[in-house]
C-alpha cells in the first residue's frame, strides 16, 4: 500500500491475521523438477502465515542445474555386471548419460 510506513503496514497485517517471519540460517534452497534443479544460493526466506495457510517467499541468486535421474535398477545392473560398488556404477551411468551398455563396457575394459 503506497505511502504507508512499515510500522503501519505491520499493524495492518496483524489486524488481518497475517504473520511474517524471516527464517534465519538458510544457505541454499533447491527446487527439484523433472530433469533439472533450480538452486537459490544465499536466499532470504520469509514464512508468511495467513488464514492458517503457510507460504514462503524466497529471494536469492539462481543457478539451474541439469539432473539425470538414474533408476535404481540401472545402478544395480551395472554394479552386478561390472562388479563395482554403487558410487562407481552411478558415476559411470552419469558419464554415459544413462547408457547402461556403455557404462558396463567402460567399467570392464582393461
Secondary structure as GFF3:
##gff-version 3
##sequence-region A 1 110
A	DSSP	alpha_helix	6	15	.	.	.	ID=ss1
A	DSSP	beta_strand	18	23	.	.	.	ID=ss2
A	DSSP	beta_strand	28	33	.	.	.	ID=ss3
A	DSSP	beta_strand	36	50	.	.	.	ID=ss4
A	DSSP	beta_strand	53	66	.	.	.	ID=ss5
A	DSSP	alpha_helix	72	82	.	.	.	ID=ss6
A	DSSP	alpha_helix	86	95	.	.	.	ID=ss7
A	DSSP	alpha_helix	100	108	.	.	.	ID=ss8
###
